[in-house]
Amino acid sequence: MGEYLDAILNAFTGTLQWTWDSILFRVPWYTNYFWGLIAISLFVWCLEILFPWRKEQAIFRKDFWLDGFYMFFNFFIFAIAISGIYKLLELGFGEFGVSMSSLALIDMSSWPMWLQLLVFFVLLDFVQWFTHILLHKYPFFWQYHKIHHSVKEMGFAAHLRYHWMENIFYKPLKTFGVMLLGGFEPEQAYIVHFLAISIGHFNHANIKITWGPLKYVFNNPVMHLYHHSYVLPEGRYGVNFGISLSLWDYLFGTNYIPEDSGTIPLGFEGDDEIPKSFKGQVLYGFKRKKRSTNSST
């Protein structure tokens, strides 16, 4: 038991120390996610201000500060709080002889670094695309994913507005994807992570970019806006599930872009029940709804 407690404590303090060192510029600049996130956010926000797609939308749009807080909460504060739990899960798998490399389907260690990064990026993006579909398809997952879809005006910071339970859903599948790739991230994996952050910010930004012919490969603000549309095609629980890559939506027929005015209403039916405060949103999904006395059994 002492071994597990020490592992949890070390994981927690290590993540906390790394974050603090990042704030104080004590880590290599190319792995500094704290200031990197701020730099990317300021850059995309400047583009929103200079080249707004929806010109009537305010610079400090609806829920701007709430979404800004979500960025740091989900990317740093929650990561620190939960780091020990993931370490415990890793040790638990080890007790059953399951290690990070035991399920490996591919040994990438001898590949050129650019190929390692490409395969790492594509496979993890597919895992996230598949997980994203589950968040929409099944009511248990959707009740938490509603927080992300409660955004009524789109902007870069909406990228990281999501319920903390989504970390619980995404992390195991992403870890499983890493296990299939030999149980390790490429040495320069920070390139992939920063690329994913940048694309995610662009996808939610108030700018009109489609990347030209590359729209069939990379996700974009026009495509992702329709993912947040209040009105969906009849019989579908969602469209445009791509995270960084639009490729999967075009391959599996979940793409949908009927027009590109950017003026569509966002949200979902019943989104008025979502709490407006951060506290209310992080607790959302855990309370059972009261049954109507007139409902049939």
N, C-alpha and C positions, 0 to 999 in steps of 0.2 A: 504493500500500500504506500509506503514511504517513497518508493521509486516513482510511482505514478504522480504523487503530490509534488515531488521535486521537478518532474518533467513538465507538469502544468505550470508551476511557478516560474520555471526557467523560460518557458515559451512566452508567458505573459510579460515577464520583466524584459525579455529580449526584444519583443515587439515594441514595448513601451520605450525602451532605450533607443532603438533604431529610429522611431518616430521623433523623439526628442533630438537625437543627433542630426536628423534630417532638417529640423527646424533651425538648428544652429550651424548648418552647412558643414557638418563633420563627416559626411558621407560623400562618396564620389558624386559629382554633379549629375552624371548620367543615370544614377540610381536613386536620385532624390525625388521621390514621388510627391512629397509635400509641396515643394516649390514648383515642381514640374506641373502638378495639377493646377496651381495658381497661374502659372505662365500660360498654359494652354487655355484656361478659362478666360483670362484677360484678352488673349489674342482673338478668340472666337467672339467674345462679347464686343470687342472693337469692330469686328466685321458686321455684327448685328446692327451696331449704331451707324456705321458708315453706309451699309448696303442692306437696309431692312427689306424683307420680303413683304411682310404685312406692315405697311407704313403707318397705319393708325395705332399700332401696338406701342405702348410706352416703353421707354428704355428700361425703367424699373417696372416690369410687367407684373401682372397679378401673381402673387406668391413668389416673387423674385428672392426675397430674403429667406423664406422658408426653404426653398430649393437649394439656396446657397448653404444653409446649415446642413441640409441632408448630404451635400457633397462631402463635407468633412466628417459628419457622423458615420456614414456608411463606409467611407474610404479609410478612415483612421480610427475613430473612437470605437466603433463596433468591432473592427478588426483586432484591436488591442484586447477588448473584453473577451472575445471568443477564441483567441489564439490558443489558449490552454486546452480548450475542449477538443480542437482538432488534433492537438498533440496526443490527447488521451485516446482518441479514435485510432490514430496511427499505432499506438502501443497495443491497443486492443486487437487490431488486425494481426499484429506481430505475434500475439499469443497463439493464434491459429495458423501460424506459418505463412501468413500473407504479408509480403513486404512490398515496397514501392516498385520493385523490379520483377516480382514473381509472376505477374500477369502480362509481362511485356510481349507484344506481338512484333515489335520492331526494335532493332538495336541501332539507334541513330548515332552512337558515339563516334563512329569512324566517318560519318558523312561530312561534307563541307558545311561550314557554319551557316551559310545562306540557305542551304537545303533543310537543315535542321529547323531554322527559324520559320521557313515557309510551311513545312509540314506541321510544326507546332501551332502556328497561327491558324491554318485551315482546319485541323482536327478540333482544336478547342472551340473555334467559332461554330463548327457543326454541332458540337455537344451543347453549346449555349443556345443555338437555334432550336434544337430538339427540346431542350428544357423549357424554352420560351413557349413553345406550342403547348406543352403540358400545363403551363401556368394559365393558359387561356381555356384549355379544353375541359379541365376537371375543376368542379366547384371548390374543392378543398384548397387547391392552389390559387384559384382565381380570387378568393376572398382576400388574399394578401396582395396579389398583383393589382388589385383595384386601386391601391394607393398610388402606384405609378400612373395609372390611367385617369386619376382624378385631376390631372393637369388640365387647366382650361385655356391657358395661353402658353404656347410653346416657346421655349428659350433654352440656351445651352445647359443651364444648371438643372433642367428637368431630367437630364440624362441620369443623374444619380439620386433622384427622388424615388425611392422604393422602400417597401417594408423590409425591416431587418430579417424577416423570415425567409426572404428570397435568397439571402446568403446561405441559409441552411439548405435550401434546395439546390442551388447552383454548385456550391463548393464540392460536395461529394462526387458529382458527375464530372466536374472539371478535374478533380484529383484522379478519378478513374481514367480519364483521357490521358493524363500524364503517365499513369501506370502502364497504359498500353504502348506508350512511346519509350519504354525502357526505364520508367520510374524517375526521370530527372527532367528539369527544364534546361534548355540550351543555355550556354554561358551568357549569351547576349539576349536573354529572354526579355530584358527590360525594353528592348526595341519594340517587341510585339505588344507589350503592355501599354507603352506610351502611344503606339499607333492605335490600339483599341480605344484608349481614352479619347484621343483626338477625333476619331471617326464617330464615336458616340456623342461627343459634344456637337460636332457638325450636324449629325442626324437630327438633333433636337433644336438646333439653332433657328433663329428667325432670319434665315438667308436662303436664297433659292439657288441650289447647286444640284446638278444631276450627274456630273462627271462625264457627260457625252456618252460615247459608246461603252465606257466603263461602268455605266449604270447597271449593266447586266452582271457585273462582278461585285461592285461596292455599293453598300447601302448609301442613301442620301436623304437630305431633308424633305424633298417632295414625296419620296416613297414612304418615309417613316411617318410623315404627318398623317397619311391615310391609315397607318397602323393605329393611330390615336383617334380616328374619326368616330364621332358619336353614332353615325349611321353606317352600318356595315351591309355588305351584300346579303340578300336573303339566304338564310340557311347556313351562314358561316359564323363561327365564333371568333374569327379574327383573320387578318390579312397581313402580309408584309412582316413576317416574324424575324427577319434578318437582324443580326446584331451588327457586325462589321461588314459581312458579305451579303449581298442581295442574291448571289448565285443560287443558294438553296431554295429561295422562293420561286425563282424562275424554273428551276429543275423540277420541283415538286408541285408546281401549279398553285402556290399560295400568294402569288403576286397580284396586285390590284392598284392601278393608278388611272382612274377615269378622267381626271383633269388636273391642272396644276395652278389654280388660282390662289391656293393657300388660304381661302376664306371659309373653309368648312368648320362647323362646330366640333369641339373636342369633348371627350369624356365617354360616358356610357349611361344607359338608362338606370336611374336610381343613384346617380353619383352625388346627388344632394344629401345623401345620408352619410357621406364620408366626413368625419370630423375636420374642422378647419385648423386645429392646433396640432403641433408636432406631437405632444403628449397623447392626444386622442388618436392620432394616426398610428403611432407605434404600438398602441394597445388594441388597435382595430383587428377584428377577425377572431378574437378569443372569446367574445361573449355570444352566447346562443341567442338567437332572435326569439322573442316571445311568440308563441303560437296563437293564432287568432282563435277566439272561442267559437267562431262560426265555421272553422275549417272542418272538412270531412275527414274521417279516418280511413 
